[in-house]
Amino acid sequence: MKQRILGLDLLRVVAMIFVIIDHTIVCGLGADEVTMMHIIVGDSVLFFMISGAVLLPVEGSGVAFLKKRFKRIFPPFFIWSVVYLLLSYHFEGWTLGKLWKEFYSLPLKPSFGAAWFMYALMGFYLIAPIMSVWLKNTSRRWIEYVLVLWALSTAIPYACYYVEFPQDIHSTMLSPFVGYLGYMLLGYYLYRYPLQDESCRYKTMAWVVLLILAVALPIRLYFFTEKYGLTYMLHNDLHINVVAYMAIYFILITQVKRLPKWIEIGVTRLAKLSFGIYLCHTAIYEYVVLPHVQNCEWAMLIAPLATFLGSALLVYVLSLTPMKRYVC
């Protein structure tokens, strides 16, 4: 059995909490506050980084890797997708024709908002064996070269504030480097070459750059410009400020090697349930929590907590049944 790594398990739990906060914090907050919260917690991108850290480079046969990974994630994803369709059919008054149309669209269209991550993740699985050949035969400097170009692609939108520049990244020479694949490679790099192992000078420079990108740049834009709007610039997982925040979280949390025993046990158990929690939390929030808290004064606090506890409890109960491998 593969040994659990506390830092990565803790990161899974934190990522899951961030996702739930991001999807439920809209209760009681205005648009700008929601945007600022998204800057801090990101969305699902920490899970991309975790995947890059634990799966790259792929060992053994690429075919065996694909069979193992799709066998692990596809059945729960498909079953929960159907569950969401049935919930929409029941609660939103869909016709039977619309239900079937949405079902046939599942290969290309998610049945619930958070499912976009699963499509991107499966795409990553498809390219991981190819990436692994490169990673096994390249140097650290070439990996850094690709990461720098990816980071520059995430910074291009900010240039629009200072020069006449196309907002559409796909019309620039950096278009091949756009996308969530950069997060996978970043997770691999930060885990393979931990910042704490670097020289003091290198660490100082890295932290200065990360803090400028994560804190100073968003604050500068928030208070001093309205050219394209706060939401466009900052509420985007593929913009440099979110990349910097996610790198900081990854570096800090993966350094954790030891916690009190009872906390370690809780973190490990929650980490094992994180996939199932991700799949079901939208249903718990929309159909169980939201109808009861949307007019509550403390909704912004109650909604995330109730959604997390309800999702964790449901997945824990399901994990005790013979259906475990098919739903979580």
Buried (B, 14 or more C-beta within 10 A) or exposed (E): EEEEBBBBBBBBBBBBBBBBBBBBBBBBBEEEEBBBBBBBBBBBBBBBBBBBBBBBBBEEEBEEBBEEBBEEBEBBBBBBBBBBBBBBBEEEEBEEEBBEEBBEEBEEEBBBEBBBBBBBBBEBBEEBBEBBEEBEEEEEEEBEEBBEBBBBBBBBBBBBBEEEBEEEBEEBEBEEBBBBBBBBBBBBBBBBEEBEEEEEEEBEEBEEEBEEBBBEBBEEBBEEBEEBEBEBBBBBBBBBBBBBBBBBBBBBBBEBEEEEEEEBEEBBBBBBBBBBBBBBBBBBBBBBBBEEBEEEEEBBBBBBBBBBEBBBEBBBEBBEEEEEEEBB
